[in-house]
Amino acid sequence: MTGTRVHGIDALWPDCLAVAHARRSGDARQAAHDAALVYAEGQGWQLASRAGQGWDDEACQVFELLKPLLDRPPGGDSWVLGQLGQSLNGCIATHGGDANFVNGPEVLTHLHRLRALSDAVIVGAGTAALDNPQLTTRRVPGPNPVRVLLDPGLGLATTLKALSDGQAPTLLACDATRAAQAARRVGADQVLGVEGLVDAQGAIAMAPLVAALHARGLSVLFVEGGGVTVSRFLSQSCLDRLHLSVAPVVIGGGRPGLQLPLHASMRDCPRPPARIFSLGQDMLWDLDLSAARR
Ligand SMILES: NC(=O)c1ccc[n+]([C@@H]2O[C@H](COP(=O)([O-])OP(=O)(O)OC[C@H]3O[C@@H](n4cnc5c(N)ncnc54)[C@H](OP(=O)(O)O)[C@@H]3O)[C@@H](O)[C@H]2O)c1
């Protein structure tokens, strides 16, 4: 008697990359189909099931987590996923800005998978300045996304890794009125001047940024932090999904995660459809915000 052959994430991941590659290339969904994933009209991508073969728990969980992203159609509208890794008391870093590491290795690997499947990864100026992140896919095989540093004030140092290491394309996003100034600092090819990013009062609008990236062919966007930036996307109804990874740690007086406008009553507080995933010691809340997306 032969037992069931069980496949793991190593058998699934190359097909996830192939699906994302096909979407970016504009290929028909079926073109990316091979052994691990099959496309079913009306259901999107599914794990292939074959007689005598199965998938282990990790592969099933990773697939479920990634499915909303994998199902994005070629040439589709922008789709924006935000993430924050936070403590039990809602902080994403210490008061001084230390965020290494709020979450365990399983969540970090998940973030790198999201980078590999996204067209662009976006961080705010605070994260860029304090973390000096590479925003690459070091933990998993797969392409690096375009790196977008949102810096309306043009205060970021030009020596930051993302602006100088050449590992992947980087765009410094600022208002179109400051694009020439930004180009003198980092070179025109690294500047995304966004019409209407900053209004007369200095408020920052995320929809024009999403539209400007879409115009460059970057439609699946991953907003990786920090709290101010993800909160702006959320409060302006510019997120389709949000991954909140809660770690069993308490950060006294830390930097806040979500910072949103006041609600007077519980009745008015959004309670989006949610799924929960256990990643090591952390709990990831996957929130579906598509109903509120504009
Ligand atoms: N746990 C996680 O998942 C995670 C993810 C990413 C980042 N982080 C941590 O989050 C913190 C940063 O998040 P955040 O919410 O403060 O900011 P952020 O969303 O990354 O960036 C926007 C904020 O940065 C400010 N800013 C602008 N230029 C700056 C500069 N040169 N240096 C410092 N701040 C600048 C902006 O102020 P103005 O609007 O006034 O210009 C704005 O308040 C860091 O400590 C980072 O380590 C944690």
The ligand as a Tripos MOL2 file, in Angstrom:
@<TRIPOS>MOLECULE
LIG
   48    52     1     0     0
SMALL
NO_CHARGES

@<TRIPOS>ATOM
      1 N1          6.3950   46.7720   13.1940 N.am      1 LIG1
      2 C1          6.2120   47.0830   11.9220 C.2       1 LIG1
      3 O1          5.4850   46.3990   11.1790 O.2       1 LIG1
      4 C2          6.8810   48.2910   11.3550 C.ar      1 LIG1
      5 C3          6.8470   48.5120    9.9760 C.ar      1 LIG1
      6 C4          7.4640   49.6420    9.4800 C.ar      1 LIG1
      7 C5          8.0600   50.5330   10.3410 C.ar      1 LIG1
      8 N2          8.0710   50.2830   11.6700 N.ar      1 LIG1
      9 C6          8.6280   51.2660   12.6060 C.3       1 LIG1
     10 O2          7.7580   52.3710   12.5670 O.3       1 LIG1
     11 C7          8.4820   53.5610   12.8540 C.3       1 LIG1
     12 C8          8.1780   54.5780   11.7860 C.3       1 LIG1
     13 O3          6.7790   54.6730   11.6070 O.3       1 LIG1
     14 P1          6.0210   56.0450   11.7020 P.3       1 LIG1
     15 O4          4.5980   55.7400   11.8440 O.co2     1 LIG1
     16 O5          6.6700   56.8860   12.7520 O.co2     1 LIG1
     17 O6          6.3510   56.7540   10.3100 O.3       1 LIG1
     18 P2          6.1490   56.3360    8.7900 P.3       1 LIG1
     19 O7          4.7470   55.9840    8.5230 O.co2     1 LIG1
     20 O8          7.1850   55.3660    8.3990 O.co2     1 LIG1
     21 O9          6.5290   57.7040    8.0420 O.3       1 LIG1
     22 C9          5.7040   58.8570    8.1300 C.3       1 LIG1
     23 C10         6.0870   59.6830    9.3150 C.3       1 LIG1
     24 O10         7.5090   59.9380    9.3110 O.3       1 LIG1
     25 C11         7.7310   61.3340    9.5660 C.3       1 LIG1
     26 N3          9.0000   61.7140    8.9420 N.ar      1 LIG1
     27 C12         9.1970   62.4050    7.8020 C.ar      1 LIG1
     28 N4         10.5200   62.5250    7.5450 N.ar      1 LIG1
     29 C13        11.1500   61.9170    8.5670 C.ar      1 LIG1
     30 C14        12.5240   61.7180    8.8830 C.ar      1 LIG1
     31 N5         13.5000   62.1500    8.0740 N.pl3     1 LIG1
     32 N6         12.8220   61.0530   10.0150 N.ar      1 LIG1
     33 C15        11.8520   60.5830   10.8300 C.ar      1 LIG1
     34 N7         10.5320   60.7420   10.5840 N.ar      1 LIG1
     35 C16        10.1980   61.4010    9.4600 C.ar      1 LIG1
     36 C17         6.5240   61.9820    8.9500 C.3       1 LIG1
     37 O11         6.3240   63.2420    9.5050 O.3       1 LIG1
     38 P3          5.6240   64.3810    8.6000 P.3       1 LIG1
     39 O12         4.3080   63.8260    8.1360 O.co2     1 LIG1
     40 O13         5.4980   65.5030    9.5490 O.co2     1 LIG1
     41 O14         6.5670   64.6350    7.4850 O.co2     1 LIG1
     42 C18         5.4170   61.0340    9.3270 C.3       1 LIG1
     43 O15         4.9710   61.2760   10.6510 O.3       1 LIG1
     44 C19         9.9330   53.1640   12.8890 C.3       1 LIG1
     45 O16        10.3160   53.0750   14.2310 O.3       1 LIG1
     46 C20         9.9750   51.8140   12.2440 C.3       1 LIG1
     47 O17        11.0200   51.0380   12.7930 O.3       1 LIG1
     48 C21         7.4940   49.1870   12.2030 C.ar      1 LIG1
@<TRIPOS>BOND
     1     1     2 1
     2     2     3 2
     3     2     4 1
     4     4     5 ar
     5     4    48 ar
     6     5     6 ar
     7     6     7 ar
     8     7     8 ar
     9     8     9 1
    10     8    48 ar
    11     9    10 1
    12     9    46 1
    13    10    11 1
    14    11    12 1
    15    11    44 1
    16    12    13 1
    17    13    14 1
    18    14    15 2
    19    14    16 1
    20    14    17 1
    21    17    18 1
    22    18    19 2
    23    18    20 1
    24    18    21 1
    25    21    22 1
    26    22    23 1
    27    23    24 1
    28    23    42 1
    29    24    25 1
    30    25    26 1
    31    25    36 1
    32    26    27 ar
    33    26    35 ar
    34    27    28 ar
    35    28    29 ar
    36    29    30 ar
    37    29    35 ar
    38    30    31 1
    39    30    32 ar
    40    32    33 ar
    41    33    34 ar
    42    34    35 ar
    43    36    37 1
    44    36    42 1
    45    37    38 1
    46    38    39 2
    47    38    40 1
    48    38    41 1
    49    42    43 1
    50    44    45 1
    51    44    46 1
    52    46    47 1
@<TRIPOS>SUBSTRUCTURE
     1 LIG1         1 GROUP 0 **** ****
